[in-house]
């Protein structure tokens, strides 16, 4: 059986996005362990909005064969 890990940036009150899905509260001066976490997993699942945000930080995210973006938009295809 495989392990499942949940890696998320959240505010002190447990929110992962502000009003209107804002993520302007996130620190972008470091990766805060994401690269190490990414290397340690076989597959990464993220929502479409998180996927879009990740692409804005690092376009190479879309090149991973182990990435599964979830979405509810008809006809969506990852880059």
C-alpha positions as MATLAB code, in Angstrom:
seq = 'XXXXXXXXXXXXXXXXXXXXXXXXXXXXXXXXXXXXXXXXXXXXXXXXXXXXXXXXXXXXXXXXXXXXXXXXXXXXXXX';
ca = [
       0.000    0.000    0.000;
       1.249    3.477   -0.840;
       1.475    6.410    1.526;
      -0.588    9.527    0.865;
       0.841   12.897    1.903;
      -0.896   16.261    1.947;
       1.389   19.259    1.344;
      -0.327   22.627    1.482;
       0.444   26.251    2.192;
      -2.174   27.631    4.517;
      -2.671   30.695    6.671;
      -2.669   30.528   10.464;
      -6.460   30.287   10.411;
      -6.284   27.265    8.087;
      -7.311   28.976    4.857;
      -5.568   28.110    1.582;
      -6.844   31.147   -0.335;
      -8.157   34.589    0.526;
     -11.253   36.350   -0.749;
     -11.734   35.872   -4.511;
      -9.213   32.984   -4.436;
      -6.345   35.414   -3.713;
      -2.958   33.888   -2.887;
      -1.163   37.196   -2.443;
      -0.481   36.301    1.191;
       1.876   33.478    0.147;
       5.591   34.061    0.561;
       7.431   33.549   -2.722;
      10.976   34.163   -1.510;
      11.715   30.436   -1.101;
      10.097   27.115   -1.996;
       9.556   26.179    1.680;
      10.213   22.490    1.112;
       8.207   22.019   -2.089;
      11.174   20.867   -4.196;
      12.179   18.259   -1.607;
       8.573   17.094   -1.270;
       8.165   16.951   -5.066;
      11.258   14.735   -5.378;
       9.899   12.376   -2.720;
       6.552   11.527   -4.364;
       5.568    9.250   -7.233;
       2.543   11.264   -8.290;
       1.335   14.786   -7.600;
      -2.375   15.683   -7.709;
      -3.456   19.321   -7.599;
      -6.520   21.353   -8.432;
      -6.688   23.409  -11.598;
      -6.353   26.758   -9.814;
      -3.319   25.505   -7.904;
      -1.910   24.129  -11.156;
      -2.368   27.526  -12.830;
      -0.650   29.256   -9.894;
       2.198   26.718   -9.911;
       2.738   27.379  -13.624;
       3.062   31.093  -12.915;
       5.876   30.348  -10.429;
       7.614   27.573  -12.409;
       6.513   26.681  -15.970;
       8.448   23.392  -15.805;
       5.744   22.035  -13.462;
       3.676   21.112  -16.529;
       6.478   18.863  -17.857;
       6.077   16.255  -15.116;
       4.558   12.968  -16.221;
       3.595   12.329  -12.616;
       1.340   15.399  -12.361;
      -2.436   15.016  -12.380;
      -4.298   18.352  -12.455;
      -7.934   18.014  -11.357;
     -10.529   20.228  -12.977;
     -14.227   20.579  -13.702;
     -13.790   22.579  -16.906;
     -14.900   20.693  -20.000;
     -12.151   20.248  -22.545;
      -9.306   21.251  -20.174;
      -5.906   19.865  -21.173;
      -2.699   20.431  -19.290;
       0.142   22.034  -21.243;
];
